[in-house]
Amino acid sequence: MSLHVIFESAKCQGYANCLIEAPELWDFDEDNNTAVLRLENPHDALRAHAEASARCCPAQAIRVEGPA
């Protein structure tokens, strides 16, 4: 199983902390004030960034799954 980022957009409150932590993985929709996941299955080299974006989300809208 590869690295998989799960984003529950309905929980997103628009803080954009994920974008700050991992701009390679995230974008921001200013019209809807919500994050946009660009890569659901990023390369393992981006694991630390994906995990940081999940940790810093105040709404707990992000999870990272896959082998360590």
CHARMM internal coordinates of N, CA and C (Angstrom, degrees):
IC EDIT
DIST 1 N 1 CA 1.4576
DIST 1 CA 1 C 1.5293
ANGL 1 N 1 CA 1 C 108.74
DIST 1 C 2 N 1.3095
ANGL 1 CA 1 C 2 N 116.83
DIHE 1 N 1 CA 1 C 2 N 136.56
DIST 2 N 2 CA 1.4539
ANGL 1 C 2 N 2 CA 120.44
DIHE 1 CA 1 C 2 N 2 CA -179.81
DIST 2 CA 2 C 1.5242
ANGL 2 N 2 CA 2 C 110.58
DIHE 1 C 2 N 2 CA 2 C -95.70
DIST 2 C 3 N 1.2935
ANGL 2 CA 2 C 3 N 115.17
DIHE 2 N 2 CA 2 C 3 N 175.28
DIST 3 N 3 CA 1.4572
ANGL 2 C 3 N 3 CA 122.28
DIHE 2 CA 2 C 3 N 3 CA 178.60
DIST 3 CA 3 C 1.5220
ANGL 3 N 3 CA 3 C 109.51
DIHE 2 C 3 N 3 CA 3 C -63.55
DIST 3 C 4 N 1.3301
ANGL 3 CA 3 C 4 N 116.27
DIHE 3 N 3 CA 3 C 4 N 134.44
DIST 4 N 4 CA 1.4570
ANGL 3 C 4 N 4 CA 120.93
DIHE 3 CA 3 C 4 N 4 CA -178.37
DIST 4 CA 4 C 1.5301
ANGL 4 N 4 CA 4 C 108.87
DIHE 3 C 4 N 4 CA 4 C -138.19
DIST 4 C 5 N 1.3327
ANGL 4 CA 4 C 5 N 116.00
DIHE 4 N 4 CA 4 C 5 N 127.36
DIST 5 N 5 CA 1.4611
ANGL 4 C 5 N 5 CA 121.89
DIHE 4 CA 4 C 5 N 5 CA 177.79
DIST 5 CA 5 C 1.5281
ANGL 5 N 5 CA 5 C 107.95
DIHE 4 C 5 N 5 CA 5 C -102.59
DIST 5 C 6 N 1.3147
ANGL 5 CA 5 C 6 N 115.71
DIHE 5 N 5 CA 5 C 6 N 127.06
DIST 6 N 6 CA 1.4635
ANGL 5 C 6 N 6 CA 121.51
DIHE 5 CA 5 C 6 N 6 CA 179.53
DIST 6 CA 6 C 1.5259
ANGL 6 N 6 CA 6 C 107.97
DIHE 5 C 6 N 6 CA 6 C -111.43
DIST 6 C 7 N 1.3149
ANGL 6 CA 6 C 7 N 114.99
DIHE 6 N 6 CA 6 C 7 N 125.01
DIST 7 N 7 CA 1.4585
ANGL 6 C 7 N 7 CA 121.41
DIHE 6 CA 6 C 7 N 7 CA -177.98
DIST 7 CA 7 C 1.5263
ANGL 7 N 7 CA 7 C 109.44
DIHE 6 C 7 N 7 CA 7 C -121.61
DIST 7 C 8 N 1.3250
ANGL 7 CA 7 C 8 N 115.92
DIHE 7 N 7 CA 7 C 8 N 120.54
DIST 8 N 8 CA 1.4623
ANGL 7 C 8 N 8 CA 121.51
DIHE 7 CA 7 C 8 N 8 CA 176.55
DIST 8 CA 8 C 1.5273
ANGL 8 N 8 CA 8 C 107.61
DIHE 7 C 8 N 8 CA 8 C -96.35
DIST 8 C 9 N 1.3167
ANGL 8 CA 8 C 9 N 115.43
DIHE 8 N 8 CA 8 C 9 N 90.62
DIST 9 N 9 CA 1.4638
ANGL 8 C 9 N 9 CA 120.84
DIHE 8 CA 8 C 9 N 9 CA -172.85
DIST 9 CA 9 C 1.5321
ANGL 9 N 9 CA 9 C 113.05
DIHE 8 C 9 N 9 CA 9 C -60.53
DIST 9 C 10 N 1.3128
ANGL 9 CA 9 C 10 N 117.31
DIHE 9 N 9 CA 9 C 10 N -28.37
DIST 10 N 10 CA 1.4705
ANGL 9 C 10 N 10 CA 119.68
DIHE 9 CA 9 C 10 N 10 CA 179.23
DIST 10 CA 10 C 1.5295
ANGL 10 N 10 CA 10 C 111.93
DIHE 9 C 10 N 10 CA 10 C -65.32
DIST 10 C 11 N 1.3217
ANGL 10 CA 10 C 11 N 117.23
DIHE 10 N 10 CA 10 C 11 N -23.42
DIST 11 N 11 CA 1.4667
ANGL 10 C 11 N 11 CA 121.20
DIHE 10 CA 10 C 11 N 11 CA 178.77
DIST 11 CA 11 C 1.5304
ANGL 11 N 11 CA 11 C 112.50
DIHE 10 C 11 N 11 CA 11 C -85.38
DIST 11 C 12 N 1.3228
ANGL 11 CA 11 C 12 N 117.01
DIHE 11 N 11 CA 11 C 12 N -18.37
DIST 12 N 12 CA 1.4677
ANGL 11 C 12 N 12 CA 121.42
DIHE 11 CA 11 C 12 N 12 CA -174.69
DIST 12 CA 12 C 1.5218
ANGL 12 N 12 CA 12 C 110.56
DIHE 11 C 12 N 12 CA 12 C -61.28
DIST 12 C 13 N 1.3531
ANGL 12 CA 12 C 13 N 114.86
DIHE 12 N 12 CA 12 C 13 N 133.04
DIST 13 N 13 CA 1.4609
ANGL 12 C 13 N 13 CA 121.10
DIHE 12 CA 12 C 13 N 13 CA 179.82
DIST 13 CA 13 C 1.5268
ANGL 13 N 13 CA 13 C 112.20
DIHE 12 C 13 N 13 CA 13 C -112.31
DIST 13 C 14 N 1.3366
ANGL 13 CA 13 C 14 N 116.70
DIHE 13 N 13 CA 13 C 14 N 7.76
DIST 14 N 14 CA 1.4531
ANGL 13 C 14 N 14 CA 121.10
DIHE 13 CA 13 C 14 N 14 CA 172.71
DIST 14 CA 14 C 1.5129
ANGL 14 N 14 CA 14 C 116.69
DIHE 13 C 14 N 14 CA 14 C 79.76
DIST 14 C 15 N 1.3142
ANGL 14 CA 14 C 15 N 118.18
DIHE 14 N 14 CA 14 C 15 N 20.78
DIST 15 N 15 CA 1.4641
ANGL 14 C 15 N 15 CA 120.24
DIHE 14 CA 14 C 15 N 15 CA 178.88
DIST 15 CA 15 C 1.5320
ANGL 15 N 15 CA 15 C 112.67
DIHE 14 C 15 N 15 CA 15 C -68.46
DIST 15 C 16 N 1.3226
ANGL 15 CA 15 C 16 N 117.23
DIHE 15 N 15 CA 15 C 16 N -29.38
DIST 16 N 16 CA 1.4733
ANGL 15 C 16 N 16 CA 124.79
DIHE 15 CA 15 C 16 N 16 CA 179.42
DIST 16 CA 16 C 1.5275
ANGL 16 N 16 CA 16 C 113.49
DIHE 15 C 16 N 16 CA 16 C 68.31
DIST 16 C 17 N 1.3286
ANGL 16 CA 16 C 17 N 117.48
DIHE 16 N 16 CA 16 C 17 N 18.08
DIST 17 N 17 CA 1.4636
ANGL 16 C 17 N 17 CA 119.65
DIHE 16 CA 16 C 17 N 17 CA 176.05
DIST 17 CA 17 C 1.5258
ANGL 17 N 17 CA 17 C 110.87
DIHE 16 C 17 N 17 CA 17 C -61.58
DIST 17 C 18 N 1.3142
ANGL 17 CA 17 C 18 N 116.90
DIHE 17 N 17 CA 17 C 18 N -34.63
DIST 18 N 18 CA 1.4637
ANGL 17 C 18 N 18 CA 121.05
DIHE 17 CA 17 C 18 N 18 CA 179.42
DIST 18 CA 18 C 1.5245
ANGL 18 N 18 CA 18 C 110.54
DIHE 17 C 18 N 18 CA 18 C -61.20
DIST 18 C 19 N 1.3229
ANGL 18 CA 18 C 19 N 116.28
DIHE 18 N 18 CA 18 C 19 N -42.26
DIST 19 N 19 CA 1.4623
ANGL 18 C 19 N 19 CA 121.38
DIHE 18 CA 18 C 19 N 19 CA 179.45
DIST 19 CA 19 C 1.5226
ANGL 19 N 19 CA 19 C 111.12
DIHE 18 C 19 N 19 CA 19 C -64.44
DIST 19 C 20 N 1.3080
ANGL 19 CA 19 C 20 N 116.27
DIHE 19 N 19 CA 19 C 20 N -37.26
DIST 20 N 20 CA 1.4689
ANGL 19 C 20 N 20 CA 120.19
DIHE 19 CA 19 C 20 N 20 CA 178.05
DIST 20 CA 20 C 1.5295
ANGL 20 N 20 CA 20 C 110.52
DIHE 19 C 20 N 20 CA 20 C -66.55
DIST 20 C 21 N 1.3308
ANGL 20 CA 20 C 21 N 116.82
DIHE 20 N 20 CA 20 C 21 N -41.75
DIST 21 N 21 CA 1.4683
ANGL 20 C 21 N 21 CA 121.85
DIHE 20 CA 20 C 21 N 21 CA -178.03
DIST 21 CA 21 C 1.5200
ANGL 21 N 21 CA 21 C 113.54
DIHE 20 C 21 N 21 CA 21 C -75.96
DIST 21 C 22 N 1.3270
ANGL 21 CA 21 C 22 N 117.49
DIHE 21 N 21 CA 21 C 22 N -33.11
DIST 22 N 22 CA 1.4655
ANGL 21 C 22 N 22 CA 120.35
DIHE 21 CA 21 C 22 N 22 CA -173.11
DIST 22 CA 22 C 1.5272
ANGL 22 N 22 CA 22 C 111.14
DIHE 21 C 22 N 22 CA 22 C -146.22
DIST 22 C 23 N 1.3302
ANGL 22 CA 22 C 23 N 117.81
DIHE 22 N 22 CA 22 C 23 N 70.67
DIST 23 N 23 CA 1.4643
ANGL 22 C 23 N 23 CA 119.69
DIHE 22 CA 22 C 23 N 23 CA -178.85
DIST 23 CA 23 C 1.5345
ANGL 23 N 23 CA 23 C 113.13
DIHE 22 C 23 N 23 CA 23 C -63.27
DIST 23 C 24 N 1.3238
ANGL 23 CA 23 C 24 N 116.68
DIHE 23 N 23 CA 23 C 24 N -16.45
DIST 24 N 24 CA 1.4638
ANGL 23 C 24 N 24 CA 120.56
DIHE 23 CA 23 C 24 N 24 CA 177.50
DIST 24 CA 24 C 1.5295
ANGL 24 N 24 CA 24 C 111.00
DIHE 23 C 24 N 24 CA 24 C -70.99
DIST 24 C 25 N 1.3360
ANGL 24 CA 24 C 25 N 116.05
DIHE 24 N 24 CA 24 C 25 N -24.83
DIST 25 N 25 CA 1.4616
ANGL 24 C 25 N 25 CA 121.32
DIHE 24 CA 24 C 25 N 25 CA -174.57
DIST 25 CA 25 C 1.5219
ANGL 25 N 25 CA 25 C 113.58
DIHE 24 C 25 N 25 CA 25 C -104.21
DIST 25 C 26 N 1.3194
ANGL 25 CA 25 C 26 N 116.89
DIHE 25 N 25 CA 25 C 26 N -22.75
DIST 26 N 26 CA 1.4637
ANGL 25 C 26 N 26 CA 120.58
DIHE 25 CA 25 C 26 N 26 CA -169.70
DIST 26 CA 26 C 1.5180
ANGL 26 N 26 CA 26 C 113.02
DIHE 25 C 26 N 26 CA 26 C -123.84
DIST 26 C 27 N 1.3136
ANGL 26 CA 26 C 27 N 114.13
DIHE 26 N 26 CA 26 C 27 N 153.81
DIST 27 N 27 CA 1.4522
ANGL 26 C 27 N 27 CA 123.34
DIHE 26 CA 26 C 27 N 27 CA 169.91
DIST 27 CA 27 C 1.5245
ANGL 27 N 27 CA 27 C 105.31
DIHE 26 C 27 N 27 CA 27 C -132.52
DIST 27 C 28 N 1.3136
ANGL 27 CA 27 C 28 N 117.20
DIHE 27 N 27 CA 27 C 28 N 178.01
DIST 28 N 28 CA 1.4545
ANGL 27 C 28 N 28 CA 119.81
DIHE 27 CA 27 C 28 N 28 CA -179.56
DIST 28 CA 28 C 1.5188
ANGL 28 N 28 CA 28 C 109.91
DIHE 27 C 28 N 28 CA 28 C -135.82
DIST 28 C 29 N 1.3107
ANGL 28 CA 28 C 29 N 116.17
DIHE 28 N 28 CA 28 C 29 N 130.26
DIST 29 N 29 CA 1.4576
ANGL 28 C 29 N 29 CA 123.07
DIHE 28 CA 28 C 29 N 29 CA 177.39
DIST 29 CA 29 C 1.5255
ANGL 29 N 29 CA 29 C 107.55
DIHE 28 C 29 N 29 CA 29 C -94.77
DIST 29 C 30 N 1.3168
ANGL 29 CA 29 C 30 N 115.94
DIHE 29 N 29 CA 29 C 30 N 100.12
DIST 30 N 30 CA 1.4678
ANGL 29 C 30 N 30 CA 120.58
DIHE 29 CA 29 C 30 N 30 CA -176.46
DIST 30 CA 30 C 1.5190
ANGL 30 N 30 CA 30 C 112.60
DIHE 29 C 30 N 30 CA 30 C -68.39
DIST 30 C 31 N 1.3278
ANGL 30 CA 30 C 31 N 116.84
DIHE 30 N 30 CA 30 C 31 N -27.71
DIST 31 N 31 CA 1.4693
ANGL 30 C 31 N 31 CA 119.53
DIHE 30 CA 30 C 31 N 31 CA 179.12
DIST 31 CA 31 C 1.5205
ANGL 31 N 31 CA 31 C 111.54
DIHE 30 C 31 N 31 CA 31 C -66.49
DIST 31 C 32 N 1.3378
ANGL 31 CA 31 C 32 N 116.04
DIHE 31 N 31 CA 31 C 32 N -37.39
DIST 32 N 32 CA 1.4645
ANGL 31 C 32 N 32 CA 120.58
DIHE 31 CA 31 C 32 N 32 CA -178.74
DIST 32 CA 32 C 1.5184
ANGL 32 N 32 CA 32 C 113.13
DIHE 31 C 32 N 32 CA 32 C -104.67
DIST 32 C 33 N 1.3445
ANGL 32 CA 32 C 33 N 117.10
DIHE 32 N 32 CA 32 C 33 N 0.03
DIST 33 N 33 CA 1.4570
ANGL 32 C 33 N 33 CA 123.00
DIHE 32 CA 32 C 33 N 33 CA 179.20
DIST 33 CA 33 C 1.5320
ANGL 33 N 33 CA 33 C 111.82
DIHE 32 C 33 N 33 CA 33 C 52.79
DIST 33 C 34 N 1.3396
ANGL 33 CA 33 C 34 N 115.22
DIHE 33 N 33 CA 33 C 34 N 50.95
DIST 34 N 34 CA 1.4609
ANGL 33 C 34 N 34 CA 120.63
DIHE 33 CA 33 C 34 N 34 CA -179.22
DIST 34 CA 34 C 1.5240
ANGL 34 N 34 CA 34 C 110.43
DIHE 33 C 34 N 34 CA 34 C -144.81
DIST 34 C 35 N 1.3065
ANGL 34 CA 34 C 35 N 114.75
DIHE 34 N 34 CA 34 C 35 N 152.76
DIST 35 N 35 CA 1.4572
ANGL 34 C 35 N 35 CA 120.72
DIHE 34 CA 34 C 35 N 35 CA 175.60
DIST 35 CA 35 C 1.5238
ANGL 35 N 35 CA 35 C 109.95
DIHE 34 C 35 N 35 CA 35 C -72.11
DIST 35 C 36 N 1.3275
ANGL 35 CA 35 C 36 N 115.47
DIHE 35 N 35 CA 35 C 36 N 157.51
DIST 36 N 36 CA 1.4604
ANGL 35 C 36 N 36 CA 122.42
DIHE 35 CA 35 C 36 N 36 CA 177.13
DIST 36 CA 36 C 1.5273
ANGL 36 N 36 CA 36 C 107.17
DIHE 35 C 36 N 36 CA 36 C -131.47
DIST 36 C 37 N 1.3144
ANGL 36 CA 36 C 37 N 116.47
DIHE 36 N 36 CA 36 C 37 N 119.47
DIST 37 N 37 CA 1.4559
ANGL 36 C 37 N 37 CA 121.65
DIHE 36 CA 36 C 37 N 37 CA 178.63
DIST 37 CA 37 C 1.5206
ANGL 37 N 37 CA 37 C 109.02
DIHE 36 C 37 N 37 CA 37 C -76.97
DIST 37 C 38 N 1.3154
ANGL 37 CA 37 C 38 N 116.98
DIHE 37 N 37 CA 37 C 38 N 121.20
DIST 38 N 38 CA 1.4637
ANGL 37 C 38 N 38 CA 122.01
DIHE 37 CA 37 C 38 N 38 CA -179.09
DIST 38 CA 38 C 1.5219
ANGL 38 N 38 CA 38 C 112.35
DIHE 37 C 38 N 38 CA 38 C -89.88
DIST 38 C 39 N 1.3385
ANGL 38 CA 38 C 39 N 117.70
DIHE 38 N 38 CA 38 C 39 N -31.63
DIST 39 N 39 CA 1.4636
ANGL 38 C 39 N 39 CA 122.05
DIHE 38 CA 38 C 39 N 39 CA -176.68
DIST 39 CA 39 C 1.5219
ANGL 39 N 39 CA 39 C 110.29
DIHE 38 C 39 N 39 CA 39 C -131.62
DIST 39 C 40 N 1.3111
ANGL 39 CA 39 C 40 N 117.64
DIHE 39 N 39 CA 39 C 40 N 105.94
DIST 40 N 40 CA 1.4647
ANGL 39 C 40 N 40 CA 120.76
DIHE 39 CA 39 C 40 N 40 CA 177.99
DIST 40 CA 40 C 1.5236
ANGL 40 N 40 CA 40 C 111.90
DIHE 39 C 40 N 40 CA 40 C -74.84
DIST 40 C 41 N 1.3204
ANGL 40 CA 40 C 41 N 116.51
DIHE 40 N 40 CA 40 C 41 N -30.74
DIST 41 N 41 CA 1.4660
ANGL 40 C 41 N 41 CA 121.94
DIHE 40 CA 40 C 41 N 41 CA -177.73
DIST 41 CA 41 C 1.5255
ANGL 41 N 41 CA 41 C 109.65
DIHE 40 C 41 N 41 CA 41 C -125.73
DIST 41 C 42 N 1.3301
ANGL 41 CA 41 C 42 N 116.70
DIHE 41 N 41 CA 41 C 42 N 71.16
DIST 42 N 42 CA 1.4620
ANGL 41 C 42 N 42 CA 119.26
DIHE 41 CA 41 C 42 N 42 CA -178.26
DIST 42 CA 42 C 1.5253
ANGL 42 N 42 CA 42 C 112.01
DIHE 41 C 42 N 42 CA 42 C -71.04
DIST 42 C 43 N 1.3102
ANGL 42 CA 42 C 43 N 115.28
DIHE 42 N 42 CA 42 C 43 N 161.66
DIST 43 N 43 CA 1.4579
ANGL 42 C 43 N 43 CA 121.75
DIHE 42 CA 42 C 43 N 43 CA 175.95
DIST 43 CA 43 C 1.5310
ANGL 43 N 43 CA 43 C 108.68
DIHE 42 C 43 N 43 CA 43 C -63.54
DIST 43 C 44 N 1.3145
ANGL 43 CA 43 C 44 N 116.45
DIHE 43 N 43 CA 43 C 44 N 148.65
DIST 44 N 44 CA 1.4733
ANGL 43 C 44 N 44 CA 121.18
DIHE 43 CA 43 C 44 N 44 CA -178.48
DIST 44 CA 44 C 1.5271
ANGL 44 N 44 CA 44 C 113.15
DIHE 43 C 44 N 44 CA 44 C -56.55
DIST 44 C 45 N 1.3192
ANGL 44 CA 44 C 45 N 117.22
DIHE 44 N 44 CA 44 C 45 N -22.99
DIST 45 N 45 CA 1.4670
ANGL 44 C 45 N 45 CA 120.27
DIHE 44 CA 44 C 45 N 45 CA 178.56
DIST 45 CA 45 C 1.5292
ANGL 45 N 45 CA 45 C 111.52
DIHE 44 C 45 N 45 CA 45 C -64.21
DIST 45 C 46 N 1.3279
ANGL 45 CA 45 C 46 N 116.78
DIHE 45 N 45 CA 45 C 46 N -19.13
DIST 46 N 46 CA 1.4659
ANGL 45 C 46 N 46 CA 120.80
DIHE 45 CA 45 C 46 N 46 CA -179.84
DIST 46 CA 46 C 1.5285
ANGL 46 N 46 CA 46 C 112.67
DIHE 45 C 46 N 46 CA 46 C -97.98
DIST 46 C 47 N 1.3205
ANGL 46 CA 46 C 47 N 116.95
DIHE 46 N 46 CA 46 C 47 N 9.71
DIST 47 N 47 CA 1.4714
ANGL 46 C 47 N 47 CA 120.96
DIHE 46 CA 46 C 47 N 47 CA -178.18
DIST 47 CA 47 C 1.5276
ANGL 47 N 47 CA 47 C 111.84
DIHE 46 C 47 N 47 CA 47 C -55.28
DIST 47 C 48 N 1.3079
ANGL 47 CA 47 C 48 N 118.07
DIHE 47 N 47 CA 47 C 48 N -48.51
DIST 48 N 48 CA 1.4681
ANGL 47 C 48 N 48 CA 120.78
DIHE 47 CA 47 C 48 N 48 CA -177.52
DIST 48 CA 48 C 1.5255
ANGL 48 N 48 CA 48 C 110.94
DIHE 47 C 48 N 48 CA 48 C -60.29
DIST 48 C 49 N 1.3166
ANGL 48 CA 48 C 49 N 117.24
DIHE 48 N 48 CA 48 C 49 N -38.59
DIST 49 N 49 CA 1.4620
ANGL 48 C 49 N 49 CA 121.09
DIHE 48 CA 48 C 49 N 49 CA 179.11
DIST 49 CA 49 C 1.5334
ANGL 49 N 49 CA 49 C 110.32
DIHE 48 C 49 N 49 CA 49 C -68.92
DIST 49 C 50 N 1.3246
ANGL 49 CA 49 C 50 N 116.56
DIHE 49 N 49 CA 49 C 50 N -42.40
DIST 50 N 50 CA 1.4707
ANGL 49 C 50 N 50 CA 120.65
DIHE 49 CA 49 C 50 N 50 CA 178.93
DIST 50 CA 50 C 1.5240
ANGL 50 N 50 CA 50 C 110.32
DIHE 49 C 50 N 50 CA 50 C -62.32
DIST 50 C 51 N 1.3238
ANGL 50 CA 50 C 51 N 116.78
DIHE 50 N 50 CA 50 C 51 N -45.18
DIST 51 N 51 CA 1.4616
ANGL 50 C 51 N 51 CA 120.58
DIHE 50 CA 50 C 51 N 51 CA 179.75
DIST 51 CA 51 C 1.5226
ANGL 51 N 51 CA 51 C 111.45
DIHE 50 C 51 N 51 CA 51 C -65.28
DIST 51 C 52 N 1.3310
ANGL 51 CA 51 C 52 N 116.98
DIHE 51 N 51 CA 51 C 52 N -37.61
DIST 52 N 52 CA 1.4682
ANGL 51 C 52 N 52 CA 120.29
DIHE 51 CA 51 C 52 N 52 CA 177.83
DIST 52 CA 52 C 1.5235
ANGL 52 N 52 CA 52 C 110.63
DIHE 51 C 52 N 52 CA 52 C -64.56
DIST 52 C 53 N 1.3263
ANGL 52 CA 52 C 53 N 116.88
DIHE 52 N 52 CA 52 C 53 N -40.03
DIST 53 N 53 CA 1.4639
ANGL 52 C 53 N 53 CA 118.93
DIHE 52 CA 52 C 53 N 53 CA 179.39
DIST 53 CA 53 C 1.5324
ANGL 53 N 53 CA 53 C 111.05
DIHE 52 C 53 N 53 CA 53 C -65.64
DIST 53 C 54 N 1.3256
ANGL 53 CA 53 C 54 N 117.13
DIHE 53 N 53 CA 53 C 54 N -35.21
DIST 54 N 54 CA 1.4643
ANGL 53 C 54 N 54 CA 120.39
DIHE 53 CA 53 C 54 N 54 CA 177.37
DIST 54 CA 54 C 1.5281
ANGL 54 N 54 CA 54 C 111.02
DIHE 53 C 54 N 54 CA 54 C -68.96
DIST 54 C 55 N 1.3253
ANGL 54 CA 54 C 55 N 117.00
DIHE 54 N 54 CA 54 C 55 N -43.07
DIST 55 N 55 CA 1.4732
ANGL 54 C 55 N 55 CA 121.00
DIHE 54 CA 54 C 55 N 55 CA -179.12
DIST 55 CA 55 C 1.5242
ANGL 55 N 55 CA 55 C 112.13
DIHE 54 C 55 N 55 CA 55 C -63.81
DIST 55 C 56 N 1.3281
ANGL 55 CA 55 C 56 N 117.34
DIHE 55 N 55 CA 55 C 56 N -35.51
DIST 56 N 56 CA 1.4648
ANGL 55 C 56 N 56 CA 119.57
DIHE 55 CA 55 C 56 N 56 CA -172.95
DIST 56 CA 56 C 1.5242
ANGL 56 N 56 CA 56 C 113.13
DIHE 55 C 56 N 56 CA 56 C -89.14
DIST 56 C 57 N 1.3216
ANGL 56 CA 56 C 57 N 118.32
DIHE 56 N 56 CA 56 C 57 N -0.54
DIST 57 N 57 CA 1.4682
ANGL 56 C 57 N 57 CA 120.58
DIHE 56 CA 56 C 57 N 57 CA -178.82
DIST 57 CA 57 C 1.5314
ANGL 57 N 57 CA 57 C 110.20
DIHE 56 C 57 N 57 CA 57 C -78.98
DIST 57 C 58 N 1.3332
ANGL 57 CA 57 C 58 N 117.77
DIHE 57 N 57 CA 57 C 58 N 110.87
DIST 58 N 58 CA 1.4619
ANGL 57 C 58 N 58 CA 120.47
DIHE 57 CA 57 C 58 N 58 CA -179.62
DIST 58 CA 58 C 1.5304
ANGL 58 N 58 CA 58 C 112.69
DIHE 57 C 58 N 58 CA 58 C -63.89
DIST 58 C 59 N 1.3196
ANGL 58 CA 58 C 59 N 117.44
DIHE 58 N 58 CA 58 C 59 N -25.71
DIST 59 N 59 CA 1.4619
ANGL 58 C 59 N 59 CA 121.62
DIHE 58 CA 58 C 59 N 59 CA -178.19
DIST 59 CA 59 C 1.5248
ANGL 59 N 59 CA 59 C 112.49
DIHE 58 C 59 N 59 CA 59 C -88.40
DIST 59 C 60 N 1.3269
ANGL 59 CA 59 C 60 N 116.71
DIHE 59 N 59 CA 59 C 60 N -3.64
DIST 60 N 60 CA 1.4725
ANGL 59 C 60 N 60 CA 122.52
DIHE 59 CA 59 C 60 N 60 CA -178.60
DIST 60 CA 60 C 1.5311
ANGL 60 N 60 CA 60 C 110.99
DIHE 59 C 60 N 60 CA 60 C 53.00
DIST 60 C 61 N 1.3351
ANGL 60 CA 60 C 61 N 115.47
DIHE 60 N 60 CA 60 C 61 N 45.97
DIST 61 N 61 CA 1.4614
ANGL 60 C 61 N 61 CA 122.35
DIHE 60 CA 60 C 61 N 61 CA -177.71
DIST 61 CA 61 C 1.5277
ANGL 61 N 61 CA 61 C 112.49
DIHE 60 C 61 N 61 CA 61 C -94.36
DIST 61 C 62 N 1.3406
ANGL 61 CA 61 C 62 N 116.85
DIHE 61 N 61 CA 61 C 62 N -0.97
DIST 62 N 62 CA 1.4636
ANGL 61 C 62 N 62 CA 120.69
DIHE 61 CA 61 C 62 N 62 CA -173.71
DIST 62 CA 62 C 1.5232
ANGL 62 N 62 CA 62 C 110.12
DIHE 61 C 62 N 62 CA 62 C -125.33
DIST 62 C 63 N 1.3447
ANGL 62 CA 62 C 63 N 115.58
DIHE 62 N 62 CA 62 C 63 N 134.95
DIST 63 N 63 CA 1.4533
ANGL 62 C 63 N 63 CA 121.74
DIHE 62 CA 62 C 63 N 63 CA 172.83
DIST 63 CA 63 C 1.5191
ANGL 63 N 63 CA 63 C 108.57
DIHE 62 C 63 N 63 CA 63 C -131.41
DIST 63 C 64 N 1.3130
ANGL 63 CA 63 C 64 N 116.08
DIHE 63 N 63 CA 63 C 64 N 148.97
DIST 64 N 64 CA 1.4649
ANGL 63 C 64 N 64 CA 121.49
DIHE 63 CA 63 C 64 N 64 CA 176.32
DIST 64 CA 64 C 1.5115
ANGL 64 N 64 CA 64 C 107.23
DIHE 63 C 64 N 64 CA 64 C -119.79
DIST 64 C 65 N 1.3216
ANGL 64 CA 64 C 65 N 116.15
DIHE 64 N 64 CA 64 C 65 N 127.88
DIST 65 N 65 CA 1.4598
ANGL 64 C 65 N 65 CA 121.65
DIHE 64 CA 64 C 65 N 65 CA 179.13
DIST 65 CA 65 C 1.5114
ANGL 65 N 65 CA 65 C 109.29
DIHE 64 C 65 N 65 CA 65 C -124.47
DIST 65 C 66 N 1.3109
ANGL 65 CA 65 C 66 N 114.68
DIHE 65 N 65 CA 65 C 66 N 156.56
DIST 66 N 66 CA 1.4524
ANGL 65 C 66 N 66 CA 120.81
DIHE 65 CA 65 C 66 N 66 CA 178.09
DIST 66 CA 66 C 1.5054
ANGL 66 N 66 CA 66 C 110.29
DIHE 65 C 66 N 66 CA 66 C 128.83
DIST 66 C 67 N 1.3238
ANGL 66 CA 66 C 67 N 116.22
DIHE 66 N 66 CA 66 C 67 N 164.28
DIST 67 N 67 CA 1.4592
ANGL 66 C 67 N 67 CA 119.96
DIHE 66 CA 66 C 67 N 67 CA -176.90
DIST 67 CA 67 C 1.5158
ANGL 67 N 67 CA 67 C 112.35
DIHE 66 C 67 N 67 CA 67 C -64.08
DIST 67 C 68 N 1.2972
ANGL 67 CA 67 C 68 N 115.45
DIHE 67 N 67 CA 67 C 68 N 145.11
DIST 68 N 68 CA 1.4744
ANGL 67 C 68 N 68 CA 120.51
DIHE 67 CA 67 C 68 N 68 CA 179.33
DIST 68 CA 68 C 1.4995
ANGL 68 N 68 CA 68 C 111.31
DIHE 67 C 68 N 68 CA 68 C -78.71
END
COOR INIT
IC SEED 1 N 1 CA 1 C
IC BUILD
